[in-house]
Amino acid sequence: MLSEDDLSDALRRTGEGFTPDPHALVAAGERRGRRLVARRRAAVVGGSVLALAVIGAGSAYTAGLFEGAGGSGATTVAAPPALPEKGKRAGSGAVPADQMIAVLKKLLPDGELSDLEARGTGDELGPSVSGVYDDGMGKAAIGVSLTRTDPTGRPAAEMLKCPDKNFVEYDGCEVDTLPDGGRILLYKGYEYPDRREPTKLWRTTLVTPEGYQVDAQEWNAPAEKGAKVSRTDPPLNPAQLKQFAMSTLWRPALSDLPAVGGQAQVPLLPPAVADPRVVLESLLPKTGLTVTGRGGSGDYAYVVLDDGKGASLVQVNAQKDMGSALAARFGAGNVTTLPDGTKVVAEEQPGEKGGANVVMWTVDTLRPDGRRIAISAFNTGSQNKPATRKEPVLTMEQLKQMALDPKWVG
């Protein structure tokens, strides 16, 4: 079962990520070492649910890499990395914190470094180093975190995907395969997906054939959050950031960490139906709507609809075995229980992702067998952008009919 610390860690790592449904949370599968799977499932937090389903739609992540090492924890593009189980991220301690700082100084161009903090390979959270770098053109937060991963596993594959632009605005993202078979992601985005502040975040993730993982991040401000922008762009250009992450100077620390290659990954619990997007689209009105975008993965799917009066995002979470996790949500408040025992919650709320004048209409249902179907519609094609219309393209009654349709039962 998830401990309180585990749950707090998942929430901290997810933070400001591009989670399309602010009404669902992730329940993790239980495995030896209780490794978190901060994806897709749901658990109750204060009576609401925080959906993390879009991670599988193609995501990069920023996961609090430098917490306890010079930063408050970057939390911009969701999906935490799969780390070795807690207490086994540490190596022998052969590379101490001061050596991590020395490597950072050596790899950066001439300039001043301040506010340096680091963890060595003996730290249970794994090695990392961060600081504030000034090359004379403005102070910038920068840092790197090292760990081991299974290079052929699902977590590595997810980390090396670019985000879905329907949920995250960014200026550039590419994934390259290196001559040795390693892969590296280069991402040029922003600290906040809705760009409510001008702080830029550039990051790179390297995964080598040996399972070495290097995550480097830099900002155009002296802190990832709460600091004024000090320069137009972060200090290292994409080519420099790539070479920074690929440097062999990180290898002594990486090779001191325990390997995780070949470990079985926690399987995701199956969605309520084989392909939620196919079912969702089959339930849409047959006339008057054009699908201008679609996506999703696992138990989450979305479409962007346009009836000629503006774009409207419609999304679904279709999950199994959610009775216990959602007991509080469906046990009190504005809940309607149908004759067959299905419980229904209908809500009209403001959007929660920064888009101006965005509203979110949701019909959340829980069947007696624990099958949960939650469908939401917005008056915008992306929650991070302003409203494109007064109301969502679908009515609450249409959402209810769709959520209760027998097609979800299979």
N, C-alpha and C positions, 0 to 999 in steps of 0.2 A: 504494500500500500504506500501511497505517497506520504512522506512525512511533511510536517509544516515547513521545514527547511527546504525540502525538495520543491514544494509548491511555490515558496517565495522565490527560489532560484529560477524556476521556470518563468514566473511573472516578470522578474527583473530582466531576464535575458530577452524576453519577448518585447517588453516595453512599448516603444512607439512604432512597432512594426506594422506592416501593411496587412492588418487583419480585417477582412471585409465585413465580418459580422461581429459587432461588439456585444453579441449575446451568446457566446459559447465559450467554453474553456476546454483545455486538453486534458484528457485522462490518460495516464500512462499505463502501458502494459507492465506487468510485474515480471522481473527476471532476476537472475542472480546478480547481486550488487545493486538492485533496484535502479537500474539505469533509466533515466528519464526519456520518455519519448514525447517531446513537447510539440506534438502535431495533432491536428485534426479532431481528436475526441473532445469530450466536454466534461466539465465538472462544475459544480456550483460555487460561485464566489459572490457572497453578499446578495444572493437572490437573482443575480444575472449570470449570463453565460458569455464567455469570450471565445469566439470561434477563431481558430488558427488554421483553418482548412486550406487557405490559399497558398500555403507554403509549397504544397506539391504542384502548384500551377507553374512553377519555374521561378525559384527564388534564390537570391543571394541573402546573406544574413550579416547582421552586426550584432554581436551577442555579449556585450559587456566584457570584452576581452581584457580590458585594462583595469578592471575593478580591483582595488587594493594595490594598484601599481600605477598610480599617477592619474587616475581618472575616476569618474563616478559611474562608469559603465556605459559604453556606447550602445544605443538601442534604437537603431534606425530601420534596418531592413531585416525582417524577422527570420527566424529559424536558427536555433542554437546548434552548434556543432555537436556531434556525438563524441563525447569524451570517454576515456576509461572511467570505470566506476570510481566514485569518490574515495579518496585515500590512495588510489593507484594511478594518479596522474603524475606522481612524483617519480623521479629517478633516484640515483644514489646520492645526489647532491654534489657530483663532481664539478658541475658548473655553478658557481655561486652567483648571487645577485650582482656583485660588482663586476663580474666578467660579462654578464649580459649588458650592463651599462657600457663597458669598454667596447663591445662589438657595435652597439648602436652608435657610439661616437665615431668609430672608425668608418662606418658605412655611410655616414652623412657627409655632404659637402661641407666646406669650411663655414663655420657659423658658431653661434653660442647655444649651449644647451642648459636649460634650467629646470627646476621642479622635477628632477629625475627620481623615479621610483622603479623598483624591479623586484622580481621573484626569481630565485634560482631553481635548479632542477630538483632540489630536495623539498620544495614547497608542494603541499598536497593539491594546490590549485594549478600547479604547472608553471613553467617558466614564462615570464613576460617582462617587458621593459617599456617605459614610456617617459615622455618629458615634453618640454616646450622648446621648440627649435626656432632660432632666429638667424636667417641668412642675410639680414640687413634689409629685407623687404617686408618685414612684418612677422610677428610671432605666430607660431602654428603648433598645435598639439599633434604629436606623432607617437606611434607605438607599435609594438609587435608582440604577438602571442604565439607560442609554440606548443604543439601537442602531437600525438600519434593518432592515426585513424586507419580504418581498413580502406585501402585505395580502390577496392572493387565493390565496396558496400554502397547501400542506398544513401546513407548520410553524406558520404563524399560526393556522390552524384548530385544530390540536392544542393550542396554548397557551391557546386560549380555550374549552377544555372543562373541565368540572368533573371531578374524579377519581371513579373507581368506588368507592363506599362499601364494597364488599366487601374492598377492600384498604387504604383510607385512611379513618381516622376524622376527621371534621371537623364543625364546628358550623353552617357555612353556606357556600353557594357560589351565585353567580348570574352570568349573563352578560347585559349590557344592550347594545342597539344605540343609538348616540347619534344626534342629529338630523343630523349631518354624514355619517353612514354608518359612522363608526368603531365599534369594539366594545371593551367593557371588562369584564374579569372581576374580581369581588370574592370573595375567599376568606378564610374564617375557620377556621383549623385549628391544628395543633400542630407543633412542631419535629420530633417523632418520630411516625410514623403509628400506632405502638402505644401512644402516650401514656405511655411508661415514665417520662417526666419531664413536669411540668406546664407547661413552657414553651409559650406560645401563639405562633403565627405567623399574622399577617394579611398578606395581600398583594393587590396589584392589578396587572393587566397591561392596558395600553392599546395598541391597534393602530389607527392612524388611516388614512384613505383614502390618504394620501401615503406610507404605509409607515413612519411614525414609531412606534417601540415604546418604551414607558416601563414599567419594572418597578419597583415600590416595595414594600418589605417592612418590617414592624415587629414587634417582639417585646415581651413583658411582662417582660423581663429585660435587663440591660445587655449581654448577649452572646447570640448565637443558641444557643450550646452551652456547657455547663460553668459557667454562672452561675446563682445562685439567683433564683427569681422575685421581682421587686421590686414588683409591682402585679397587680391582678386581670386587667386587659386591657391590650393595647398602647395607647399614648396617643391615637392618632387613631381616631375611630369610622369606620365604613365610609363614611359620606357625606364626612367630611373627607379620608379616604384617597383617595377617588375624585377630589375636587377637587384634591388634591395632585398626583396623576398627570396630570390634565388641564390643569394650569396652562400658560399660554402662555410662562411664564418658562423652560421647558425647550426651547422652539423654537429659539433661536439655536444651541444645541449640536446639536440633532437635525438642523437644516438644514445644518450643517457636515459631516455624515457622508455617506459615499458611498451612493447609493441602490442597492438590490438588487432592486427591483421588476421583474418580468418575467424574472428569471434562471430558467433551468430547474432544477427541483429534482431531486436525485438520486433516481431511481426505486427503490423497495423491490423487492428480489428477490421473485418470486412464492412463495407458500407451496406446500407439497407438494400440497395439494388446494385446490379453490376455496373451500371453507368448512369449516375444521377442526371447528367446533362441530357442524355437521350430522353429520359422520362420527363424532365422539366420542359424540354422543347415540345414534346408530344402533347403537353397539357396547355400550351399557350393558345390563345384565340387564333382561329384559322385564317382570319382576314384582318387587314388593317395594320399589321405589324411587320416591320423588317428587322431581322437580326443583324446587327452591325458589329457584334463582337461576341465571343464565347470563350470559355476556358474552365479550368478547374482540375481537380485530381482527387482520387479516393472518394471520400464521402461528401466532397464539396464541388459545386458547379455553379457557373453563372452565365448569363447572357446579357447583352446590352440590346435593348429594343428601341425602336423609333417608330412612332405613328405619324410622323410628319410634324409633330408639335414639340420635338425635343427628345433627347436621349434619356433612357431610364434603365438603370441597372436592376436586374432581378437575380437573386441568388437562392441557393438551397443547401441545407445541410441534411443529409439523409443518413442516419446512424442507427446502429443496432445496440441493444443491451444498455440503454441509457436510463432505465428506471431508477436505479439507486443514485446515480450521479445527479439526476434532475428532480429528486424527491422534493426538495425545498421549493424549487421553482414552481412545480405543479401541485404543491400541497397547500398553497395559501394564495390569497390575492384574487385577482380577476380571472379565475379559472372556470371554464365551463366543461362539465362532464357529459359526454354523449351517452345514449343508451347502451352502446357496445363497450363502454368503459374508457373510450378515448378521451383524453383531456386536451383542452384547447385554450391557449392564451393568445389574445389579439392585442397588439400594441401599436400606437402611433407615437413616434418619438422624434426628436431632432437628430440629425446626423451627428456622428461623433468623430469624424476624421478631418474636420477643419473646413470643409466646403461651405461656402456662404449660403445660408437659407436652405440647406439640405434637410429633407425629412426622410424618415425610415418607417415604413409600414411592415409589420411582421405578423404572421400567423405561425405560432409554434405549437406543434401537436405531439402528444406522447400516447402511443397505443398501449394496451394492456401487456403486450409481449415485450415492452421496452423499446420498440421501434420509434425513433424520433424523426419527424419531418418538420423542418422549420424553413419557411419561405419568406423572404423579405424583398421589398421593392423600394426603390429610391427615385426621387425626382431629379436625378442626375445620372450621367453615364459612368461617373467615377466619384466615389465619396470624397476624394481629395480636391475635387473641383466644384465650383459654384453650381447651384441649381440651374437646370436647363428648362424647367417647366414648373408649374405651380404644385402639381401633385404627381405621384408615380403613375406610370402608364396603366397599371392594373389596380382595380379596386380591392378593398379589403374582402369583399365577398368572393371575388375571383381568386384571391390568394387562399382563402379558406377552402374553396372547392378544390383547388389544386393540391393543397397539403393533405386533404382527406381522401384524395382519389385512391381507389384500390390498386392502381398501378404500382404504388410504392410498396405494397405488400408482396409483389412479385407473383 
